[in-house]
Amino acid sequence: MSLSETDRRTLAAVAAILIPADSALGMPSAGDPAILADIERSIGRDGAAVAEILTGLGGANEATILDRMAEPDTAARLFGRLVLGAYYRDDRVLAALGHEARAPFPKGYVLDQGDWSLLDPVKQRPIFWRKDA
């Protein structure tokens, strides 16, 4: 999908609101041109949902944008995932977070063990998928 100039401007504004720059940490906003280019390359088959979000948010203020992105619908989730995915693929962001700018494999990353008891409420839920499948 190729975005119009209006959609690109809206994308830049919305992305920068969702993830603003942090100069103290050396992290760009998600409205950075390199990150925007990655977002646009990542749209793929989700063009209709992205177009819906961009059309609805064109000219909107920050509060309206944040309210729309907090809605639990597919388009908002998809758009958020596109922005986050592109942001955390950026080498500058990885470096600012103290990670080597590389793929996670084959070297991998060492993670500290978390509190596995946080999953207990999920484990206690009744089964909600088909057992016979």
Summary of the structure (lengths in Angstrom):
residues: 133
radius of gyration: 18.1
end to end distance: 36.4
largest distance: 54.0
contacts: 296
relative contact order: 0.13
helix: 57%
strand: 2%
